[in-house]
Amino acid sequence: MLLTISTTLRPATDLGFLLHKHPDRVQEFEQSFGTARVFYPEAGEDRCTAALLLEVDPVRLARSRGSSSPDFSLGQYVNDRPYAASSLLASALADVFRTARTGRCASRQDLADGPIPLEIGLPALPCRGGADLAHRLFGPLGWEVGAEAVPLDPGFPEWGESRYVRLALRGDVRLADALNHLYVLLPVLDDAKHYWLAGDEVDKLVRAGEGWLAGHPDKGLITRRYLGRRWALTRAAFARLAELGDDVEESLDPPVEEEPGVEAPALAAPADEAGQEESGAAEPTPGDGSGEERVPLNTLRREAVVAALEEVGARTVLDLGCGSGQLLSALLARPAFAKVAGMDVSARALALAKRRLRADRLPDAKRARLELFQGSLTYTDARLAGYDAAVLMEVVEHVDPPRLPALERVVFGTARPANVIVTTPNVEHNVRYELLAGARRHPDHRFEWSRAEFARWVQGVCETYGYAADLRPVGEDDPEVGPPTQMAVFSRREERP
């Protein structure tokens, strides 16, 4: 199977630097199922093409078949896998271009960081859904898509089209993003994987989908197909994307996409699936069932926090547990917030925030308003002081209950901003989701409070540290179980009790 990547950016041979593969050499990379080779059919100043050729050994592939994989006897050796792009090619691409997928290139980092003109060719790609699906999946990512259905036999046109397409992609796209698009979408289009799906598949999907998957109009189809429609993994993937702050709104019991024109039955998640999957990515929102456009709950949450900050007249804001920076982005877009800071214990989350905010490319005036730093909420830190307001948006439930007093002391006792805004899930609303009995919305949640429990915690903080608080719903306030998210807006009293 063959994949070609071309560019016309002068000097085009810089493609070799970006891919970390020299144009003057043919390089081989042994895989468990065959051999991958990288070579350059053309390498000039005006145009350069790198080719990844994967030769699959059917015998080695059969021998590497997991114990849980189906045994099709002769079908193990006689199939389309040596020729048609699939998860085999995606695995080889991930191995051969491992560094390029991260976007690192010490000698040409400026090129690695930005879009370049690219052309990608795949002469034979299994595509369950036809050429239209290839357009649906690649088009929203900035590609000009050419997908031509391959006939079953050109000599007998009446036989119709095969399930394969010739795919050509053109666009100005960052090379690392292009490789990650292919890594995720090749097995999605094929709708099959050659290996047993383990729990780390969610990690692979989240990493490869960073910055583009959550905003894709077909993110549900992509996630489900990539994870083999394994509902526990799919739910975990939605939860991880939501945890990073991305706008993911998916049903926990999604419909199954089939070939065009085929009506798919609704499938319920297996009742015996274990684990505690997130439902925050699937929480009901205004408009469900009414024909109106749905508003993601995390969007409502962010808008509620921003509105509360504007209401209290905050000029300087500290986002504690800022994650990938979605709230920071909304605050920076409003000049009324003169200083916006984000703190997170995760270095990776801060790197994602920096990338989301394009911190290195911000205008000087906006860059001067932004600060990002690493730190823990349970240790006193002088950097947390001096802000008009602090925000803990979906953070407290990730703290072990015995450590909550330390968080309270750091935020309300030492940093002591004039206002603190806290949001957290309302566990009573979980009955509106298809969760297992006793399951929380996310596996990292240490607890989830009812409205009464949240109110008692808020009251205790106010009495201990001299604040008053206003409790507010976020999302549709269900008359029986309350809103999906609950919010407290704390205001510091002039004198401590």
C-alpha positions as CSV (number, residue, x, y, z in Angstrom):
1,M,0.0,0.0,0.0
2,L,1.2,3.5,-0.9
3,L,1.0,7.0,0.6
4,T,2.6,10.0,-1.0
5,I,3.1,13.4,0.6
6,S,4.1,16.4,-1.6
7,T,4.8,20.0,-1.2
8,T,5.6,23.0,-3.5
9,L,6.9,25.2,-0.7
10,R,10.4,26.5,-1.8
11,P,12.8,25.0,-1.1
12,A,10.6,22.0,-1.3
13,T,13.3,19.7,-0.1
14,D,12.7,21.1,3.4
15,L,10.0,18.4,3.5
16,G,12.9,16.0,4.4
17,F,13.7,18.1,7.5
18,L,10.0,18.1,8.6
19,L,9.6,14.4,8.1
20,H,13.1,13.6,9.6
21,K,13.8,11.5,6.5
22,H,16.7,12.4,4.1
23,P,15.6,12.6,0.4
24,D,18.8,11.0,-0.8
25,R,18.3,7.7,1.1
26,V,15.8,4.9,1.1
27,Q,15.0,3.9,4.7
28,E,13.4,0.7,5.9
29,F,11.4,0.1,9.0
30,E,10.4,-3.4,10.1
31,Q,6.8,-3.8,11.3
32,S,5.3,-6.8,13.0
33,F,3.2,-7.3,9.8
34,G,5.7,-6.4,7.1
35,T,8.2,-3.7,6.0
36,A,7.7,0.0,5.6
37,R,10.0,2.0,3.3
38,V,10.4,5.7,2.8
39,F,11.8,7.2,-0.4
40,Y,11.5,10.3,-2.5
41,P,10.3,9.9,-6.1
42,E,11.1,13.5,-6.6
43,A,13.1,16.0,-4.6
44,G,13.7,19.4,-6.2
45,E,13.6,23.1,-5.2
46,D,10.1,23.5,-6.6
47,R,8.4,20.2,-5.7
48,C,9.3,17.4,-3.3
49,T,7.4,14.1,-2.8
50,A,7.9,11.6,0.0
51,A,6.4,8.1,-0.4
52,L,5.6,5.6,2.3
53,L,5.4,2.1,0.8
54,L,4.2,-0.6,3.1
55,E,4.7,-4.2,2.0
56,V,2.5,-6.5,4.1
57,D,3.5,-10.1,4.7
58,P,0.2,-12.0,5.0
59,V,1.9,-14.9,6.8
60,R,3.5,-12.5,9.4
61,L,0.2,-10.7,9.7
62,A,-1.7,-14.0,10.4
63,R,1.0,-15.1,13.0
64,S,0.6,-11.7,14.8
65,R,-3.1,-12.1,14.9
66,G,-4.3,-11.8,18.5
67,S,-6.2,-14.6,20.2
68,S,-9.4,-12.5,20.2
69,S,-9.2,-11.8,16.4
70,P,-11.4,-13.8,14.1
71,D,-9.9,-16.8,12.2
72,F,-11.1,-16.8,8.6
73,S,-8.8,-19.7,7.6
74,L,-7.7,-19.0,4.0
75,G,-9.0,-15.5,4.4
76,Q,-6.1,-14.8,6.8
77,Y,-3.8,-15.0,3.8
78,V,-5.9,-13.9,0.9
79,N,-7.4,-10.5,1.5
80,D,-7.0,-6.8,0.6
81,R,-4.7,-5.9,3.4
82,P,-1.4,-6.0,1.5
83,Y,-2.8,-3.4,-1.0
84,A,-5.4,-1.1,0.5
85,A,-4.7,1.6,3.0
86,S,-6.0,0.7,6.4
87,S,-5.0,0.6,10.1
88,L,-1.9,-1.2,9.0
89,L,-0.8,1.9,7.1
90,A,-1.8,4.1,9.9
91,S,0.3,2.1,12.3
92,A,3.3,2.2,10.0
93,L,2.8,6.0,9.6
94,A,2.7,6.5,13.3
95,D,6.0,4.5,13.7
96,V,7.9,5.9,10.7
97,F,6.9,9.6,11.2
98,R,6.7,9.5,15.0
99,T,8.6,12.8,15.5
100,A,7.0,14.6,12.6
101,R,3.6,13.9,14.2
102,T,4.6,15.8,17.3
103,G,5.4,18.9,15.2
104,R,9.0,19.1,16.4
105,C,11.8,20.0,14.0
106,A,14.7,21.8,15.6
107,S,16.3,22.8,12.2
108,R,13.0,24.1,10.7
109,Q,10.7,24.7,13.6
110,D,9.1,27.8,12.0
111,L,7.9,25.6,9.1
112,A,6.8,22.8,11.5
113,D,4.7,25.3,13.4
114,G,2.7,26.7,10.5
115,P,0.7,25.5,7.5
116,I,2.4,24.6,4.2
117,P,1.0,23.6,0.8
118,L,0.6,19.8,0.9
119,E,-0.8,17.2,-1.5
120,I,-1.5,13.7,-0.2
121,G,-2.3,10.7,-2.4
122,L,-3.7,7.3,-1.6
123,P,-4.4,5.2,-4.7
124,A,-6.5,2.6,-2.9
125,L,-8.4,3.4,0.3
126,P,-11.3,1.2,1.7
127,C,-14.1,3.7,2.4
128,R,-17.2,2.3,4.1
129,G,-19.6,5.1,3.1
130,G,-18.1,5.9,-0.3
131,A,-16.5,9.0,-1.6
132,D,-19.1,11.2,0.1
133,L,-17.8,10.1,3.5
134,A,-14.2,11.0,2.5
135,H,-15.4,14.5,1.7
136,R,-17.3,14.7,5.0
137,L,-14.3,13.7,7.1
138,F,-11.5,15.5,5.4
139,G,-13.3,18.6,4.1
140,P,-13.9,20.3,7.5
141,L,-10.2,20.0,8.3
142,G,-9.1,22.4,5.5
143,W,-8.5,19.9,2.7
144,E,-9.7,20.1,-0.9
145,V,-10.8,16.6,-1.3
146,G,-10.7,14.5,-4.5
147,A,-12.3,11.1,-3.9
148,E,-13.0,8.9,-6.9
149,A,-14.8,5.6,-6.5
150,V,-12.8,2.6,-7.9
151,P,-15.0,0.4,-10.1
152,L,-15.2,-3.3,-9.3
153,D,-14.0,-4.1,-12.8
154,P,-13.4,-1.4,-15.5
155,G,-14.3,-4.0,-18.2
156,F,-17.7,-4.5,-16.6
157,P,-19.0,-1.1,-15.6
158,E,-22.5,-2.7,-15.0
159,W,-21.0,-4.4,-11.9
160,G,-20.8,-1.0,-10.2
161,E,-18.4,0.5,-7.8
162,S,-16.2,-1.2,-5.2
163,R,-15.8,0.0,-1.6
164,Y,-12.5,1.6,-2.5
165,V,-11.7,5.2,-3.5
166,R,-8.7,7.0,-4.9
167,L,-8.1,9.8,-2.5
168,A,-6.2,13.1,-3.2
169,L,-6.0,15.8,-0.6
170,R,-4.7,19.3,-1.2
171,G,-4.5,22.2,1.2
172,D,-2.4,24.5,3.3
173,V,-2.1,22.4,6.5
174,R,0.5,22.0,9.2
175,L,2.4,18.8,8.4
176,A,1.9,17.3,12.0
177,D,-1.8,17.9,11.7
178,A,-1.9,16.3,8.3
179,L,-0.2,13.1,9.6
180,N,-2.5,13.0,12.6
181,H,-5.6,13.4,10.3
182,L,-4.4,10.4,8.4
183,Y,-3.5,8.4,11.5
184,V,-7.0,8.7,12.8
185,L,-9.1,8.7,9.7
186,L,-7.6,5.9,7.7
187,P,-9.0,3.2,10.0
188,V,-12.2,5.2,10.5
189,L,-12.9,5.2,6.7
190,D,-12.0,1.5,6.6
191,D,-14.1,1.0,9.7
192,A,-11.8,-1.8,10.9
193,K,-8.6,-2.3,12.8
194,H,-6.1,-5.2,12.5
195,Y,-5.3,-5.4,16.2
196,W,-7.1,-5.9,19.5
197,L,-8.3,-2.6,20.9
198,A,-7.0,-1.9,24.4
199,G,-7.6,1.0,26.8
200,D,-4.7,3.0,25.5
201,E,-6.6,3.6,22.2
202,V,-8.4,6.4,23.9
203,D,-5.0,8.1,24.7
204,K,-3.9,7.7,21.1
205,L,-7.1,9.2,19.8
206,V,-7.0,12.2,22.2
207,R,-3.4,12.9,21.4
208,A,-3.8,12.6,17.6
209,G,-7.1,14.5,17.6
210,E,-5.8,17.4,19.6
211,G,-7.0,20.7,18.2
212,W,-9.3,19.3,15.6
213,L,-11.4,16.3,16.6
214,A,-13.7,18.1,19.1
215,G,-14.7,20.7,16.6
216,H,-15.3,18.2,13.7
217,P,-19.0,18.0,12.7
218,D,-18.7,14.1,12.5
219,K,-16.7,13.7,15.7
220,G,-19.2,11.1,17.0
221,L,-18.8,8.9,13.9
222,I,-15.0,9.3,14.0
223,T,-14.7,8.5,17.7
224,R,-17.0,5.4,17.5
225,R,-15.4,4.0,14.4
226,Y,-11.9,4.6,15.6
227,L,-12.7,2.8,18.8
228,G,-14.5,-0.1,17.1
229,R,-17.9,0.9,18.6
230,R,-16.7,-0.2,22.0
231,W,-19.0,1.9,24.1
232,A,-16.9,2.0,27.2
233,L,-13.9,3.3,25.2
234,T,-16.1,5.7,23.3
235,R,-17.6,7.2,26.5
236,A,-14.1,7.5,28.0
237,A,-12.9,9.3,24.8
238,F,-15.8,11.8,25.0
239,A,-15.0,12.4,28.6
240,R,-11.3,13.0,27.9
241,L,-12.1,15.5,25.2
242,A,-14.5,17.3,27.5
243,E,-11.9,17.3,30.3
244,L,-9.5,19.1,28.0
245,G,-12.2,21.8,27.6
246,D,-13.3,21.0,24.1
247,D,-16.9,21.4,23.0
248,V,-17.9,17.8,22.8
249,E,-21.6,17.1,23.0
250,E,-22.4,13.4,22.2
251,S,-25.1,11.0,23.2
252,L,-24.0,8.2,25.4
253,D,-26.3,6.0,23.3
254,P,-25.4,7.3,19.8
255,P,-26.9,6.0,16.5
256,V,-24.8,3.8,14.3
257,E,-23.8,5.3,11.0
258,E,-24.2,2.9,8.2
259,E,-23.8,3.0,4.4
260,P,-25.8,5.8,2.8
261,G,-29.4,4.9,2.3
262,V,-29.3,2.2,5.0
263,E,-31.3,2.9,8.1
264,A,-29.4,1.7,11.2
265,P,-31.2,0.4,14.3
266,A,-30.6,2.2,17.5
267,L,-28.2,0.3,19.7
268,A,-28.1,0.5,23.5
269,A,-24.8,0.3,25.4
270,P,-24.2,-3.1,26.8
271,A,-25.5,-3.4,30.4
272,D,-22.4,-5.1,31.7
273,E,-19.8,-2.5,30.7
274,A,-17.6,-1.6,33.7
275,G,-16.0,1.7,34.5
276,Q,-17.1,5.2,35.4
277,E,-17.5,7.1,32.2
278,E,-18.0,10.8,31.8
279,S,-21.5,12.1,30.9
280,G,-20.5,15.7,31.0
281,A,-20.0,15.4,27.2
282,A,-23.5,14.1,26.9
283,E,-25.5,16.2,29.2
284,P,-28.9,17.4,27.9
285,T,-29.0,21.0,26.8
286,P,-31.6,23.5,25.8
287,G,-33.2,22.7,22.5
288,D,-33.2,18.9,22.7
289,G,-36.3,17.6,21.1
290,S,-37.6,21.0,20.0
291,G,-35.8,21.4,16.7
292,E,-33.6,24.2,18.1
293,E,-29.8,24.1,17.9
294,R,-28.3,22.5,20.9
295,V,-25.9,24.6,23.1
296,P,-23.1,22.5,24.6
297,L,-23.2,22.5,28.4
298,N,-19.5,23.5,28.7
299,T,-20.4,26.5,26.5
300,L,-23.2,27.4,28.8
301,R,-20.9,26.9,31.8
302,R,-18.2,29.2,30.3
303,E,-20.8,31.8,29.4
304,A,-22.2,31.8,32.9
305,V,-18.7,32.2,34.4
306,V,-17.9,35.1,32.1
307,A,-21.2,36.8,32.8
308,A,-20.6,36.4,36.6
309,L,-17.1,37.9,36.3
310,E,-18.6,40.9,34.3
311,E,-21.3,41.2,36.9
312,V,-18.9,41.6,39.8
313,G,-16.7,44.0,37.8
314,A,-13.6,42.0,37.9
315,R,-10.7,43.4,35.9
316,T,-8.0,40.8,36.8
317,V,-9.0,37.1,36.7
318,L,-7.1,33.9,37.7
319,D,-8.4,30.7,36.2
320,L,-7.3,27.9,38.6
321,G,-7.1,24.6,36.8
322,C,-7.3,26.3,33.4
323,G,-6.9,23.1,31.4
324,S,-6.5,23.7,27.7
325,G,-7.4,27.4,28.0
326,Q,-10.9,27.7,26.7
327,L,-12.1,30.1,29.4
328,L,-8.8,32.0,29.1
329,S,-9.6,32.5,25.4
330,A,-13.0,33.8,26.1
331,L,-11.6,36.3,28.7
332,L,-8.8,37.5,26.4
333,A,-11.4,38.3,23.8
334,R,-12.9,40.9,26.2
335,P,-10.7,43.9,26.7
336,A,-12.5,44.7,30.0
337,F,-10.4,42.0,31.6
338,A,-7.1,43.8,32.0
339,K,-5.1,40.7,33.2
340,V,-5.9,37.1,32.6
341,A,-3.9,34.3,34.2
342,G,-4.1,30.5,34.1
343,M,-2.7,28.0,36.5
344,D,-2.7,24.2,36.1
345,V,-0.8,21.4,37.8
346,S,-0.4,19.7,34.3
347,A,2.4,20.9,32.1
348,R,0.7,19.3,29.1
349,A,-2.5,21.2,29.8
350,L,-0.5,24.4,29.9
351,A,1.2,23.5,26.6
352,L,-2.3,22.9,25.1
353,A,-3.5,26.2,26.5
354,K,-0.5,28.0,25.0
355,R,-1.2,26.5,21.6
356,R,-4.9,27.2,21.7
357,L,-4.3,30.8,22.6
358,R,-1.5,31.1,20.0
359,A,0.4,32.8,22.9
360,D,3.6,33.2,20.8
361,R,1.7,35.1,18.1
362,L,-0.6,37.3,20.1
363,P,-0.4,41.0,19.5
364,D,1.8,42.7,22.1
365,A,-1.1,44.3,23.9
366,K,-3.0,41.1,24.3
367,R,0.1,39.1,25.2
368,A,0.8,41.5,28.0
369,R,-2.6,40.7,29.5
370,L,-1.9,36.9,29.6
371,E,0.1,34.8,32.1
372,L,0.3,31.0,32.3
373,F,2.1,29.2,35.1
374,Q,2.2,25.7,36.7
375,G,1.2,25.2,40.3
376,S,-0.9,23.2,42.8
377,L,-4.1,24.4,44.4
378,T,-3.3,22.7,47.7
379,Y,-0.1,24.6,48.4
380,T,0.3,28.3,49.3
381,D,1.6,30.2,46.4
382,A,2.3,34.0,46.4
383,R,1.5,34.1,42.6
384,L,-2.2,33.5,43.4
385,A,-2.6,36.8,45.3
386,G,-3.7,40.2,44.0
387,Y,-6.5,39.2,41.6
388,D,-10.0,40.6,41.6
389,A,-11.5,37.2,41.0
390,A,-10.5,33.5,40.8
391,V,-12.4,30.8,39.0
392,L,-12.6,27.1,39.8
393,M,-14.6,25.8,36.9
394,E,-15.2,22.0,37.2
395,V,-12.1,21.6,39.4
396,V,-13.1,20.9,43.0
397,E,-14.6,17.5,42.2
398,H,-11.1,16.3,41.0
399,V,-9.6,17.0,44.5
400,D,-9.6,14.2,47.1
401,P,-12.0,15.2,49.9
402,P,-9.3,15.2,52.6
403,R,-7.4,17.8,50.6
404,L,-10.3,20.1,50.1
405,P,-9.6,22.1,53.3
406,A,-6.1,22.8,51.9
407,L,-7.6,24.1,48.7
408,E,-10.0,26.3,50.7
409,R,-7.2,27.7,52.8
410,V,-5.0,28.5,49.7
411,V,-7.8,30.1,47.7
412,F,-10.1,31.7,50.2
413,G,-7.7,32.2,53.1
414,T,-4.4,33.1,51.6
415,A,-5.0,34.3,48.0
416,R,-8.3,35.8,49.1
417,P,-9.6,37.5,46.0
418,A,-12.6,39.7,46.2
419,N,-14.7,37.1,44.3
420,V,-14.4,33.4,43.7
421,I,-16.6,31.5,41.2
422,V,-17.0,27.8,41.5
423,T,-18.8,25.4,39.3
424,T,-19.3,21.6,39.8
425,P,-21.6,18.8,38.6
426,N,-24.9,18.2,40.3
427,V,-25.0,14.5,41.1
428,E,-28.8,14.5,41.3
429,H,-28.9,15.3,37.5
430,N,-27.0,12.1,36.7
431,V,-30.2,10.2,36.5
432,R,-30.8,12.0,33.2
433,Y,-27.8,10.2,31.8
434,E,-27.3,6.5,30.9
435,L,-24.8,5.9,33.6
436,L,-24.2,2.7,35.5
437,A,-25.5,2.7,39.1
438,G,-23.2,4.7,41.2
439,A,-21.0,5.8,38.3
440,R,-19.7,9.3,38.2
441,R,-19.5,11.6,35.2
442,H,-15.8,11.1,34.9
443,P,-13.4,8.5,36.2
444,D,-11.2,11.2,37.8
445,H,-14.0,12.7,39.8
446,R,-13.3,12.1,43.5
447,F,-16.9,12.9,44.4
448,E,-20.0,14.6,43.0
449,W,-22.2,16.8,45.2
450,S,-25.9,17.1,45.4
451,R,-27.4,20.5,45.6
452,A,-27.7,20.3,49.4
453,E,-24.1,19.0,49.8
454,F,-22.8,21.8,47.6
455,A,-24.8,24.4,49.6
456,R,-23.4,23.1,52.9
457,W,-19.8,23.3,51.5
458,V,-20.4,26.8,50.3
459,Q,-21.9,27.8,53.6
460,G,-18.9,26.4,55.5
461,V,-16.4,28.2,53.3
462,C,-18.3,31.5,53.8
463,E,-18.4,31.1,57.6
464,T,-14.7,30.1,57.8
465,Y,-13.2,32.7,55.5
466,G,-15.6,35.6,55.6
467,Y,-17.4,35.4,52.2
468,A,-21.0,35.6,51.1
469,A,-22.2,33.5,48.2
470,D,-25.0,33.3,45.6
471,L,-26.0,29.9,44.3
472,R,-27.0,29.6,40.7
473,P,-28.0,26.9,38.2
474,V,-26.1,26.4,34.9
475,G,-28.0,24.6,32.1
476,E,-31.6,23.6,32.1
477,D,-32.9,23.7,35.7
478,D,-34.8,20.4,35.8
479,P,-37.8,20.7,38.2
480,E,-37.1,17.3,39.7
481,V,-33.4,16.9,39.8
482,G,-32.1,20.5,39.3
483,P,-29.5,21.7,36.8
484,P,-26.6,19.6,35.3
485,T,-24.1,22.1,36.8
486,Q,-24.3,24.2,39.9
487,M,-22.4,27.5,40.5
488,A,-21.5,29.6,43.5
489,V,-20.4,33.2,43.2
490,F,-18.5,34.1,46.3
491,S,-18.0,37.8,47.4
492,R,-15.5,38.7,50.1
493,R,-17.0,40.5,53.1
494,E,-15.1,43.6,54.3
495,E,-14.3,42.1,57.6
496,R,-13.7,38.4,58.5
497,P,-16.1,37.0,61.1
